[in-house]
Amino acid sequence: MISRNNLIKIFNRNLISAFTLLEILIVIGILSTLATVVVYVLNPAELLKQSRDAKRLSEIQTLDDAVRFYTFNSGTLDYGTSSVVYLSLPDSSTTCSSYSNLPTLTGGWTYACKPESTYRKVDGTGWIPVNFPSTQAGSSLSILPVDPTNNNTYYYSYIPGSWVLTAKIESAKYLPIAQTDGGSDSARFEIGSNLALWESSGGGSTSTAIIATGGTITTDGSYTIHTFATSGTFTVTGSGSVETLVVAGGGGGGGGCNSMGGGGGAGGVIATTTNVTSQSYAITVGGGGVGGLSVSYGNGSSGQNSTALNLTALGGGYGASPQCGDWDATYSSGGNGGSGGGGRQDNYGGYSTGGLGTPGQGYNGGAGGWSSGGGGGGATQNGGPSGGNGGSGYTSSISGASITYGGGGGGAHAGAGGTGGGGSVGNNGSPNTGGGGGGNPGASGNGGSGGSGIVIIRY
């Protein structure tokens, strides 16, 4: 007779064996899909922003209530020093000098910070210089609240002389509150008895009424930066002005086939300020052109265009090199593009001109010469002729670091790549710089491929 425990063991064993490996994999796949959908729909990053904004709105309202209570219940009113913007940031410097990239204030105005040891006290030594417990009724505040992030982008501010309190909003859900609070700064929530003080101070001079998603998002001081190393979508809530850098893919360098290949032209570079509104913008990041092959048609291929916010940067022109066995220079000039590709030279004495760059985006490629290819044009300089260097690129700090984009590829024989990602002889341009590929010397050898482009948006 089989015991009850043995019956249970047999039942469990049969139940487990009833699930095949395929069925288990299907279940895992369904769960993974559901998890992805939940993350996409809920958008945890946006939910965190909303949570912080809700806390900001609540705390700024609490501070405003405390100042009003102090106003009606204190015999001697002392709101602080006029023409001073008090910040919730702790700093050993009384003028907040440790924090870079704070908005530049109007002349005659200064920032004020308190040390970490006292900045949250409510007795007038904290970041708000009001002695809240000095009223006969005391104060409900036991500690001064500070921004949930509390850095040089997100902080609370207080200005006395009557008063105004502000907090910067970061979520799309709560941005309309900042835009309709009666103040002048549509990116910050403003509350108090005199909202005009914030505009007078200049403290909102770099604020914009923009909340956006897309790309890799970072901050640099008071700036928010969206970097697109690949194509994507920039989705905006609100409206305002943004700084924009659009760099196309660099051109490929010419290959070697009894020839000195020209360097690839840099991808076009556009640096400008653009107005955006509430909508989704398609961002296209162009790839670099392929270097010319020594075994076939020796020209490199041109880089691909990059587009963003109705701006189009043109791909860099290809570096020239003749088709093996066909030395007709007429068909071997450097390609036109954002910046022009370099011309070529062959062992039979022929050489060609460099390609043309696009005004406002890049410069011309250099002509080939005896035993040497021309350098590819760069964003700020023509490519050098006859074994010349690639043209120099454009240096920008829009990403938060100083980086040079759009250097031309070096011409074969002796040319070096231009600053900004241009490849030296036969080498590839650096990715996400739009640098041109280097031309390849000799009887064989492929040209360097151009570097891919990039799009960076800052506000």
N, C-alpha and C positions, 0 to 999 in steps of 0.2 A: 504493500500500500504506500502511495506517495504522500509524504507529509505536506502540510500546508506551506511551510517555508520553501520546500523544494518546488512546489507548484508556482509560487511567486517568482522564484529565480528563473524557472523555465519561461514564464510569461515575459519577464523583463528582457531575457536574452532574445526571445523571438521578436519583441517589440523593437529592440535596437537593430537587429539584423534586417528588419523590414525597411529601413531607410537605406537606399543605395547611395553610392558616392555622388552620382549625378543629381539625385534629389537634394542632397545636402548642399551641393554647389549652387543649385538653382535658388535654394532658400537664402544662401549667403549673398548671391547676386541681387535678389529682391531687397534684402535688408540694406545692402550698400546703396542701391538706387534710392530707396526711401530716405536714407540718411542724407544723401546728396541733395535731394529735393527739399528736405526740411531745412538744411543749412542755407540753401538758395532763397527759400521763401522767407525764412525768419531773419536772414541777414544779421548774424550775431554782432558784427562790427557796428552796424547802424543802431542796433539795440543798445549797445554799450554807450554810443554817443547820446542817444536819447536819455539814457539813465543819468549820465553826467549832466546833461542840460536840465533835466527835471530838478536835480539837486541844486544847480546854479540858480534857477528861477526861484526856488523855495528859499534859498539862503539869502539872496539879494533882497527878496521881499522882507525876510526877517530882519535884516540889517536896516532897511528903510523904516520898518516899524519901530525899531529901537531908537533910531535918530529922532523920529517924530515924538516918541514918548519922552526922550531927553529934552526936546524943545519945549514941550508943554509942562514939564515937571521940574525943570532945573531953574534955580534962582539966578545963576550966573552961567551964561551960554558961552562955550568955547568950542567951535567946530574945527579949529585948526587954522593953518596959515593959508591965506588966499594965494591964488596963482600957483598952487602946488597940486600935483596929481599923486595921491597916495596909493601905493600898490600893495597887493596881498603877498608880494614876494619877499622872502627873508633875505637880507643882505647886510654885510658889515659896512657897506658903503651907504651913507645916508641919501645919496642921489641915485641909487640902483645901478651904479656903473658896472657891476659885474654881469649885468644882463645885456647882451648885444642885440642889435636889431629891434630895439623898442622904437615905436614911432617917434619921429622928431617933433618935439613940441613947439608951439608958437613962441616967438621971442618973449622973454620975460617969465616964462613958465619953467618949472623944474619938476622932476620926479622925486618921490620920497619913499624910502624903504626903512624898515626897522630890523634890528638883529634877530636872529633865530631865537634867542633867549627870551625875547619879549613880544615878538610880532603878533602873537595871538591873545595877548592880554587885553582886558576890557577897561582898564583903569586909565586910559589915555596914553599909555606907553606902547600900545599895540599898533598895528598898521593903520587902524582908524584912530586918530588922535583925540578921541572923545572919552571923557571919564564917565562912562555909563552908570556905575553904581553911585555917583555923587548926588543923584536925586533923592528926595525924601522917601520915595517909594522903592528905591533901589533899581535893579535891572534884572530882567529875565535872562540876559546873556551871561554865561559863565566863561565862554571862550569865543574869540572871533573866528567865524568860519573863513575858510580860504577856498579857492577854486579847486575842484577835484583833481585837475592836472597840475595847476599852479606852476607854469613855466613862462618863458617870455613870449609865448603865443596866447596862452589861456591863463588869465589872471583876473581878479576883481580889482576895481578901481573906485576911489572915493575922492571927490573934490568938494571942499567946503566953500562957504560964502553963499548962504542958503546951502544946498548940497545936491549932488547927483552921485548915484552909484551905478556901475556898469559891470556886465559880464559878457564875454564873447560866446556866441552860440555856434555849435558845430554840427548839429543834426538837421536834416531836411524837415523833420516834423515840427521843430520849434522855431525855425527861422522866421516864419510869418509873424510870430510874436515880436521879434526884434524889429521887424519891418513896420509894425503898426503900433509901437509903444509911444509915439509922439516925439521921439528923439531924432537926431540927425544921422545917426550911425545905424544903417540897416543890417549890420553884422553883429551888433552888440545890443543886449537888452539894457535899457536905460530907465532908471526910476529915481524919483526925488522931487524936491521942491523947485529946482531950476535946471531943467535938462539942457539948456543952452550952454551951460558951463563946459560940457564935454566937447562940443564943437569949438568953443572958444579956446580950449587948451591945445587943440591939434592932436589930441591923443588918439583919435580915430583916423588919422591921415592915411594909414595904409590899410584900413579895414575895407573890405568889399562885401557886398551882399550876395556872396556866392557860397554854396555848399555843393561839392561835386564828388563824383566817384569815377574810377577808371585809372588804369595803370598802377604803378607802384607809388604809393603816397608817402611822402616824408615831409618834415618841417624843417625850416631854417629860420630861427628867430620867429618873427611874426608871420613869415610866409608859409603857405601850404604849396607843396610841389607834387605834380603828377608826372611821372616819367614813364614813357612808353618805349620800351626796347623792342617790342613787337606790336603788331597791329591790335587795335582794341576799340573801346567806346568811351568817350568822355561825356558823362551825363551831368548836367548842370541844373541846380535848383536856385532860382534867383537870377540876378543879372549884375553885370559890372565889367570891369576891365581886367584882362589877364595878360601877363607877359608870355610870349610864345617863342620857342625855338624849334624850327623844323629843319631837319637835315636829311637829305636823300642819300641813297646808296652810292658809294664810289665806283668809278669805272674800273674794269679789269685792265691790267697791263698787257702790252704786246708780247707775244711769245717769240722765242728765238728760232729762226730757220735760215741760217746764213744771213742773219739780220740782227740789228740792235733795236729791240722793241722800245716803243715809247711808253712812258708811265701813264697810268690811268688818271683821268681827271677826277677831282674831288666831287662828291655829291653837293648839289646846291645847298646853300645855307641861308635861311630866312630868320632874322631875329627882329621881332616887332611887338607892338602892343595891340591887342584885339578885344573888341567888345563881344561878350557872350550873353545869351539869354537862356531861360529855362527850356532846355531841349537836350536831345542826345546827339553828339557829334561823332561821326565815324573817323577814326584815326588810322591811317595807313603808314606803316614804316617800311620803306623800300629796302630791298636786299642789295648787296654789292654785286657788281658784274663779275663774271668768271674771267680769269686770265686766259689770254690766247694760248692755243695749243701749238706745239712745235710741229706736230705731225699733220696738221691740216691748215685751215685758214688761220693765219697767225694773229689777226686782230683780237684784242680782248672784247668782251661785251660791255655795253653801257650799264651803269647802275640803274636801279628802279627808283621811280618817284616816291616821295613821301608827301602825304597830305594831312592837313589838320586845320579846322576852323576856317575853311574856305581859302586856305593857303596851299600852294603846291610848289615844293622844291623839286627841281629836276635832277634826275640821276646824272652822275658824272659821265663824261664822254670816254669812250674806250681808247686805250693806247694802241698805236698802229704797229703793224708788222705785216710784211707781204705774205701772200699765200706761197707755200713752197713751190718753186718752179715758175712763179709769176712775179716778176720784179717791177711791174709797171707802177711807178710811184703815184700815178693818178688815182689809183684805187686804194691807197694806203695812208691817206692823211689821218691824223688823230680825229676822234669822234667829237661832235659838238655835244654840249650838255650843260648841267649846272656850272661845272668848270670843264674846259676842253681837255681832251686827251693829248698826250705828246705824240709828235711825228716820229718816223722811223728812219733807219738807214740800213742798206744792205751791202753785202760784200762786192756788189757790182757797181757801186758808186751812186746809186739812186738814193734820194731822201725825200721826205715829205714835210708839209707844214703841220703845225699843231691844230687841234680843234678849237672852236670858239666857245667861250664861256657865256653865261647869261647875265646881263647887267643886273646888279642888285643881288646876285646869288653866287657868282664866282668869276674866275678869270680864265684867260686863254692858255692852252697848252703850248709848250715850247716846240720849235721845229727840230727835226732830226738833222744830223750833220755827219761829217766823215767819221765813220766807226763809232757812232754813238746815237742813241735815241733821245728825243726831247722829254723833259719832265712834264708831268701832268699839271694842269692849272690848279691853284688852290683858291680858297674862299676869299683871300685878301691879296693874292699875288699871282702873276703869270708864272707858268712853268719855265724853267731855264732851258735854253736851247742846247743841242749837241751834247748829250751826256749830262744835262743840267739837273739840278735838284727839282723836286716837286715844289709847287707854290705853297706858301705858308697858309695856315688855316685861321679860323676865327676863334678867339678866346672869350669864353663866357663863364660867369659864376652863377647862372640861373639854377643850377642843380644844387647849389650850396657849396660847391668846390670849383676852383678855377680849372677848366678843361678846355682844350683846343680841339675844334671840330673842322673837318673839311680840308685836310692837307692833301696836296697832290702827290701821286706816285713818282718815284725817281726814275729818270731815264736810264736805259741800259748803258753800261760801260763804267760809269763813275757816279751817276746821280744818286743822291740820298733822298729819302722821302721827306716831304714837307712837314712842318710841325702840324699836328692835328690828325695823325693817323695814317698818313700816306706811307705806303710800303717802300722800303729801299729796294735795290735791284732784285727783281724776281720774287719779292716777299709780298705777303698779303697786307692790305690795309687793316687797321685795327677795327674790331666790331663796334658798332654803335657810335662811330665817329664820322662815317662817310668818307674815310680816307681812300685815295686811289691806290690800286695795286702797282707794284713796281714792274718796269719792263725787264725782259730777260735777254741777256746777251748771248752771243755764240751761235753755233750751228744747230743747237737743240736746247730745249728747256722751255717750260711753260711760263707765261707771265703770272704775276701775282694777282689774286682776286681782290676786288674792292671791298672795303669794309661796309657793313650794313649801316643804315641811317638810324635816326632817333627823333622822338618828339618829346619836348619838355614844356609843361605849362605851369606857371607860377602866379599866385595871387596872394 
